[in-house]
Amino acid sequence: MLRNWLSALALAIQFGISCEPASAEAAVRIVDGDGLRIEGQSIRLWGIDAPELDQTCEQDGRATPCGEDARLLLGALAQSGEITCETEKTDRYGRTVARCFAGGLDLAGAMVRQGYALDWPRYSDGFYSSEEAEARVERRGMWAGR
């Protein structure tokens, strides 16, 4: 548990994210890099795909827990302010697919920009393609290795 808290804090500092608590009114739980639960409702971020929790990436010849890092980054980003979501649809698993914002910050866009999620053109029509291109060029997140 300490490692996770320290990792989230390090990611927040690295990306200049405020660690002020989000709205106390809503109980938010980060599931993975593209999923969260708000007051028990399962939400999948629209237009992106993040690594699975147990997925690893290779960086400097060693495995890194990019799935866990994606979850930690989403958790840090979610602390940017009150979370609001705009529902797009319901997926085949019964989850709400939504564009979610924390203090006005587009969570999916920020995940892609930092290299911890991919634009998913099948659903987004390339909405986050410029953020993904930026992350690739800057070798952020998953783009820092393989």
Beta strands, then each sheet from edge to edge (+ up, - down):
strand 1: 28-32
strand 2: 35-38
strand 3: 41-45
strand 4: 48-49
strand 5: 57-59
strand 6: 62-64
strand 7: 83-90
strand 8: 96-102
strand 9: 105-106
strand 10: 118-119
sheet 1: 1+ 2- 3+ 8+ 7-
sheet 2: 1+ 2- 3+ 8+ 9-
sheet 3: 4+ 10-
sheet 4: 5+ 6-
end
